[in-house]
C-alpha cells in the first residue's frame, strides 16, 4: 500500500472535507482518509499502471516513490465554491491583458496577482487549504498567489526558487483540467511523471517533489493523459505557499 505522510493523516483524522458526489449530484461530507482511499490503490503488481488515478509514469517505481510527496485531492471544493472564487477573482483581471513574457521565461499567456482579503465563504476555503496542506508550525504566506493561464498559455519546466517559498506548495485548480508534468531537475530526458489536475482539485507538492523535480503545465496540444487528450481551456490556480527557510 502506498504510504502517505503520517503527520498529514494524523492532523486530518478528524477533519471532514466537503466533496461533490457526481453519482448523486449532491454535496457529501467525506473524511480525508476516505477521499485518499478512492484515489490511491494497492500497488503490489509492479506492472500495474493504474495503481493511482491521478499520477502516471512509465517508471512505476519512481512514481510510487514520489506519490508520498505529490498528493491530489479531487473535488476539494464544490462547484458552488469554485464559482464563488472565480467571481471574486474576476473583477481584478477585467482590464488586465494576458502576458506572453515572464521575468524568468517560465510562463507564457498568463495574468497574476496576490490577494489577502477574501469574502467569508472564500476565506473558509483558504482556511481549509491551510489545515490540510501545511503542518501546524508552518509559516503560511498571508498573500495568496492567483495565476490565470490563458487557453493557449502554458508553464515551462521549472523549480520554484527557494528564495521565495518553502518546502510545501498547495494549489486549487479552477475551470479547466490540465496535466502537470514532473521530471528530475536537470534531466530533460528523464521519464516524466504526469499528474492529472481536474477542476476543483487540490494538489499538495512537498519535499522531494518540490525540490528535486521540475514541474510544468502542458499546453493544449501536449495535454495527454494515458494517451487521451485532455482539452486545456482557461485555467486559474489559487496557490498557497509557506515562507522560505531562513
C-alpha positions as CSV (number, residue, x, y, z in Angstrom):
1,X,0.0,0.0,0.0
2,X,1.3,3.5,-0.8
3,X,2.1,5.3,2.4
4,X,1.0,8.8,2.9
5,X,2.6,11.4,5.2
6,X,1.6,10.2,8.7
7,X,1.6,13.7,10.1
8,X,-0.9,14.8,7.4
9,X,-3.3,11.9,8.1
10,X,-2.9,12.4,11.9
11,X,-3.8,16.1,11.7
12,X,-6.7,15.4,9.4
13,X,-8.1,12.3,11.0
14,X,-11.0,14.4,12.5
15,X,-11.3,16.8,9.6
16,X,-14.1,16.2,7.2
17,X,-14.0,17.7,3.7
18,X,-16.9,18.6,1.5
19,X,-16.8,16.7,-1.8
20,X,-19.2,16.6,-4.7
21,X,-20.8,13.2,-5.4
22,X,-21.3,13.0,-9.1
23,X,-23.4,9.9,-8.8
24,X,-26.0,11.5,-6.6
25,X,-25.5,15.1,-7.9
26,X,-25.2,16.4,-4.3
27,X,-22.7,17.5,-1.8
28,X,-21.3,14.9,0.5
29,X,-19.2,15.1,3.7
30,X,-16.2,12.8,3.4
31,X,-13.3,12.1,5.7
32,X,-9.9,12.7,4.2
33,X,-8.9,9.1,4.6
34,X,-11.9,8.0,2.6
35,X,-11.1,10.6,-0.2
36,X,-7.5,9.3,-0.3
37,X,-8.6,5.7,-0.4
38,X,-10.6,6.3,-3.5
39,X,-7.6,7.6,-5.5
40,X,-4.6,5.7,-4.1
41,X,-4.7,2.0,-4.5
42,X,-2.7,-1.1,-3.7
43,X,0.3,-1.5,-5.9
44,X,1.7,-4.9,-5.3
45,X,1.9,-5.7,-9.0
46,X,4.8,-3.6,-10.4
47,X,3.4,-3.8,-13.9
48,X,0.1,-2.2,-12.9
49,X,0.0,1.3,-14.4
50,X,-3.5,2.1,-12.9
51,X,-2.5,2.0,-9.2
52,X,-3.1,5.7,-8.8
53,X,-5.9,7.6,-10.6
54,X,-4.2,11.0,-10.7
55,X,-0.5,10.1,-11.2
56,X,1.1,8.2,-14.1
57,X,4.5,7.3,-15.4
58,X,6.2,4.5,-17.3
59,X,8.7,4.4,-14.5
60,X,6.3,3.0,-11.9
61,X,8.8,2.6,-9.1
62,X,9.8,6.3,-9.3
63,X,6.1,7.3,-9.5
64,X,5.3,5.3,-6.4
65,X,8.3,6.8,-4.6
66,X,7.2,10.4,-5.4
67,X,3.5,9.7,-4.5
68,X,4.1,10.4,-0.8
69,X,5.2,14.0,-1.7
70,X,2.7,14.7,-4.5
71,X,-0.9,14.3,-3.4
72,X,-4.0,15.4,-5.3
73,X,-7.4,15.6,-3.6
74,X,-10.2,15.7,-6.2
75,X,-13.4,17.7,-5.5
76,X,-11.7,19.5,-2.7
77,X,-14.2,22.3,-3.3
78,X,-17.7,22.2,-4.6
79,X,-18.9,23.7,-7.9
80,X,-20.6,26.4,-5.9
81,X,-17.3,27.3,-4.2
82,X,-15.5,27.2,-7.5
83,X,-17.9,29.8,-8.9
84,X,-17.6,32.0,-5.8
85,X,-13.8,32.0,-6.1
86,X,-13.9,32.8,-9.9
87,X,-16.5,35.6,-9.2
88,X,-14.3,37.1,-6.5
89,X,-11.1,36.9,-8.7
90,X,-12.6,38.0,-12.0
91,X,-13.0,41.8,-11.3
92,X,-9.3,42.3,-10.6
93,X,-8.4,40.8,-14.0
94,X,-11.1,42.7,-16.0
95,X,-8.7,45.2,-17.6
96,X,-5.5,43.1,-17.4
97,X,-4.2,41.6,-20.6
98,X,-2.5,38.2,-20.7
99,X,1.3,38.4,-20.8
100,X,3.5,36.3,-23.1
101,X,6.8,37.0,-21.4
102,X,7.9,36.4,-17.8
103,X,11.0,37.6,-15.9
104,X,12.4,34.1,-15.9
105,X,10.7,32.9,-19.1
106,X,8.8,30.3,-17.2
107,X,5.2,31.3,-18.0
108,X,3.5,32.2,-21.3
109,X,0.0,33.5,-21.6
110,X,-0.8,34.5,-18.1
111,X,-2.1,37.1,-15.7
112,X,-1.3,37.0,-12.0
113,X,-2.0,38.8,-8.7
114,X,-1.6,38.5,-5.0
115,X,-4.7,38.5,-2.8
116,X,-5.0,38.6,1.0
117,X,-8.6,39.7,1.6
118,X,-11.5,37.3,0.8
119,X,-15.2,37.1,1.5
120,X,-16.3,34.9,4.4
121,X,-17.1,31.8,2.3
122,X,-13.9,32.1,0.2
123,X,-11.9,32.6,3.4
124,X,-13.3,29.3,4.7
125,X,-11.8,27.6,1.6
126,X,-8.4,29.3,2.2
127,X,-8.5,28.1,5.8
128,X,-9.3,24.5,4.7
129,X,-6.3,24.5,2.4
130,X,-4.1,25.7,5.2
131,X,-5.4,23.0,7.5
132,X,-5.0,20.1,5.1
133,X,-1.8,21.1,3.3
134,X,0.5,22.5,5.9
135,X,2.0,21.5,9.2
136,X,1.0,23.2,12.4
137,X,4.3,25.1,12.7
138,X,4.5,26.2,9.1
139,X,4.5,30.0,8.4
140,X,2.0,30.2,5.6
141,X,2.3,33.3,3.5
142,X,-0.6,35.7,4.0
143,X,-0.8,36.6,0.3
144,X,-2.4,34.0,-1.9
145,X,-1.0,33.8,-5.4
146,X,-3.6,33.8,-8.2
147,X,-2.3,32.6,-11.6
148,X,-4.7,32.9,-14.6
149,X,-3.5,30.9,-17.5
150,X,-5.0,31.6,-21.0
151,X,-6.3,28.8,-23.2
152,X,-3.1,29.0,-25.2
153,X,-0.9,29.6,-22.1
154,X,1.5,27.1,-20.5
155,X,4.1,26.9,-17.8
156,X,7.6,25.7,-18.7
157,X,9.5,23.2,-16.6
158,X,11.0,25.0,-13.5
159,X,11.7,24.6,-9.8
160,X,10.3,27.4,-7.6
161,X,13.2,29.4,-6.2
162,X,14.0,28.7,-2.5
163,X,14.3,32.4,-2.1
164,X,10.5,32.8,-2.5
165,X,8.9,29.9,-0.8
166,X,9.5,26.9,1.5
167,X,9.0,23.2,1.4
168,X,5.3,22.9,0.6
169,X,3.2,24.3,-2.3
170,X,-0.6,23.8,-2.5
171,X,-2.9,24.8,-5.3
172,X,-6.6,24.7,-6.2
173,X,-7.3,24.2,-9.9
174,X,-10.3,26.1,-11.3
175,X,-12.2,26.0,-14.7
176,X,-10.1,23.6,-16.7
177,X,-8.4,20.2,-16.4
178,X,-4.6,20.2,-17.0
179,X,-1.6,18.0,-16.9
180,X,1.3,18.8,-14.6
181,X,4.5,17.1,-15.6
182,X,7.3,16.3,-13.2
183,X,10.9,15.5,-14.2
184,X,14.0,15.0,-12.2
185,X,15.5,18.5,-12.2
186,X,18.4,18.9,-14.6
187,X,17.5,15.7,-16.6
188,X,15.3,16.8,-19.5
189,X,15.3,13.3,-21.0
190,X,14.1,11.8,-17.8
191,X,10.9,9.7,-18.0
192,X,8.2,12.1,-16.9
193,X,5.6,11.7,-14.1
194,X,2.3,13.2,-15.2
195,X,-0.3,14.5,-12.8
196,X,-3.9,14.9,-13.7
197,X,-5.3,18.1,-12.2
198,X,-9.0,18.3,-12.6
199,X,-11.1,21.4,-11.8
200,X,-11.8,21.8,-8.1
201,X,-8.9,19.5,-7.1
202,X,-6.2,20.5,-4.6
203,X,-2.6,19.4,-5.2
204,X,0.0,19.3,-2.4
205,X,3.6,19.3,-3.6
206,X,6.2,19.0,-0.9
207,X,9.8,17.9,-0.1
208,X,11.3,15.8,-2.9
209,X,8.5,16.6,-5.4
210,X,9.0,20.3,-4.7
211,X,12.9,20.4,-4.6
212,X,14.2,17.5,-6.7
213,X,11.7,17.7,-9.6
214,X,10.8,20.4,-12.1
215,X,7.1,20.9,-12.8
216,X,5.3,22.3,-15.7
217,X,1.7,22.7,-17.0
218,X,1.5,21.4,-20.6
219,X,0.0,23.3,-23.4
220,X,-3.2,22.0,-25.0
221,X,-1.5,20.2,-27.9
222,X,0.7,18.3,-25.4
223,X,-2.1,17.7,-22.9
224,X,-2.5,13.9,-22.9
225,X,-3.3,11.6,-20.1
226,X,-2.6,7.9,-20.7
227,X,-2.9,8.5,-24.4
228,X,-6.2,10.5,-24.1
229,X,-6.3,14.2,-25.0
230,X,-7.2,16.4,-22.0
231,X,-8.5,19.6,-23.5
232,X,-7.0,22.8,-22.0
233,X,-9.0,25.9,-21.7
234,X,-8.6,28.9,-19.4
235,X,-7.2,27.7,-16.1
236,X,-7.0,29.6,-12.8
237,X,-4.9,28.3,-9.9
238,X,-5.0,29.5,-6.4
239,X,-1.6,28.8,-4.8
240,X,-0.6,28.9,-1.2
241,X,3.0,28.6,0.0
242,X,5.0,28.7,3.2
243,X,7.7,31.2,4.0
244,X,11.2,30.3,2.7
245,X,13.6,28.9,5.2
246,X,16.0,31.4,6.6
